[in-house]
């Protein structure tokens, strides 16, 4: 091969390498963005799961309180305490969610 042909091949290879490097950088940036979005979505999902569990527990406690006979004096005190605990739990959940 003559020198001109070698220079042309070398120039073509350099262009192809530059294109590959640019594509590689672009793909790395895209992967970084997708990983960040994935992390944010997992965090959001975890928070929603915690909220759902909290709501389920509130429903269970509310059902227990509703089944208690309100005519008993000790029971009404128990209902009041359970309601108070629920409010306190709600405050704790709100604080942890921040």
Buried (B, 14 or more C-beta within 10 A) or exposed (E): EEEEEEEEEEEEEEEEEEEEEEEEEEEEEEEEEEEEEEEEEEEEEEEEEEEEEBEEEBEEBEEEBEEBEEEEEEEEEBBEEBEEEBEEBEEEBEEEEE
